[in-house]
């Protein structure tokens, strides 16, 4: 079966009266990659140890190993911390957020703009958190 684009899937959703029929017909179109797989793929492209990643992401090594093993599902903010710790690009971060089912970073929101700026300019997590705090925004951890 061929891959359908998002517009085709949306069109089908609007036309189908029966949700079960849509879900059954398109079950092969849904993304099934879990957070652990996505993070592992991103981690494998980077040159950082898991101990350093935990430190750069502001989390414990135990929590990090639970995320990578699939026993814990990180929140959107924790994913952002991991992306910052991995020195991920904005594109890698957006893709990870999207695939994890979270809202992508949106530059019209001040908090997200601060995080985007930090990702683009490879700003350490502590400095990003300081920038968020200074502007009365919720910090990432």
C-alpha positions in Angstrom: 0.0 0.0 0.0 1.3 3.5 -0.8 1.9 6.2 1.7 -0.9 8.8 1.8 0.0 12.5 2.5 -1.6 14.4 5.3 -4.0 16.3 3.0 -5.3 13.0 1.6 -5.8 11.6 5.1 -7.6 14.8 6.2 -9.9 14.7 3.1 -10.8 11.1 3.9 -11.6 12.0 7.5 -14.0 14.7 6.3 -15.7 12.4 3.9 -16.0 9.3 6.1 -19.0 9.1 8.4 -17.7 6.0 10.1 -14.6 6.5 12.2 -13.9 2.8 12.6 -13.9 2.4 8.8 -11.4 5.2 8.4 -9.1 3.8 11.2 -9.2 0.3 9.7 -8.6 1.5 6.2 -5.7 3.7 7.2 -4.1 1.7 10.0 -0.9 1.3 7.9 -0.6 5.1 7.6 -0.3 5.9 11.3 3.1 6.5 12.9 4.1 3.9 15.3 7.6 4.9 16.4 7.8 5.4 20.1 9.7 8.1 22.0 12.5 5.7 23.0 13.2 4.7 19.3 13.1 8.4 18.2 15.5 9.5 20.9 17.8 6.6 20.3 17.9 7.4 16.6 18.8 11.1 17.4 21.2 10.1 20.1 23.1 7.7 17.8 23.8 10.7 15.4 25.4 12.7 18.2 28.8 12.4 19.9 27.8 12.5 23.6 27.7 9.9 26.4 24.5 9.3 28.3 26.1 10.6 31.4 27.0 13.9 29.7 23.5 14.0 28.1 21.9 13.6 31.5 24.0 16.4 32.9 23.4 18.7 29.9 19.6 17.9 30.0 19.2 18.6 33.7 18.0 15.2 34.6 19.2 12.1 36.4 20.9 9.3 34.7 18.3 6.9 36.1 15.5 8.9 34.5 17.4 9.2 31.2 17.9 5.4 31.1 14.2 4.9 31.9 13.3 7.2 28.9 15.7 5.4 26.5 14.4 2.0 27.6 10.8 3.0 27.1 9.7 2.7 30.8 9.1 6.5 31.1 7.4 8.8 28.6 9.0 12.3 28.9 6.8 15.4 28.8 7.2 18.1 26.1 9.5 20.1 28.3 11.7 17.0 29.1 11.9 16.3 25.4 13.0 19.9 24.8 15.7 19.5 27.6 16.9 16.3 25.9 17.1 18.1 22.5 19.0 20.9 24.0 21.4 18.4 25.7 21.8 16.6 22.4 22.6 19.9 20.7 19.8 19.0 18.3 18.8 21.2 15.4 15.5 23.0 15.4 14.3 20.7 12.6 15.3 17.6 14.6 13.5 19.0 17.7 10.4 19.9 15.8 10.3 16.4 14.2 10.7 14.7 17.6 8.0 16.8 19.2 5.6 16.1 16.3 6.3 12.4 16.2 5.8 12.2 20.0 2.4 13.8 19.7 3.4 17.2 21.2 2.9 20.7 19.9 5.9 21.9 17.9 7.7 25.0 18.9 5.8 28.1 17.8 7.8 31.3 17.4 4.7 33.5 18.0 4.7 32.3 21.6 7.3 34.1 23.7 8.3 31.0 25.7 8.7 28.9 22.5 10.7 31.8 20.8 13.1 31.8 23.7 13.6 28.0 23.4 13.9 28.2 19.6 16.6 30.9 20.0 18.5 28.7 22.4 18.3 25.7 20.1 19.5 27.7 17.1 22.4 29.3 19.0 23.4 26.2 21.0 22.6 27.9 24.3 23.1 25.8 27.4 19.9 24.7 29.2 20.7 26.7 32.3 21.0 29.9 30.2 17.7 29.1 28.4 16.0 28.6 31.8 17.5 31.9 33.1 16.1 33.7 30.0 12.7 32.1 30.5 12.6 33.0 34.2 13.7 36.6 33.6 10.7 37.0 31.3 8.2 35.4 33.6 7.9 32.2 31.5 7.8 28.7 32.9 11.3 27.2 32.9 11.9 23.8 31.3 12.7 22.1 34.6 
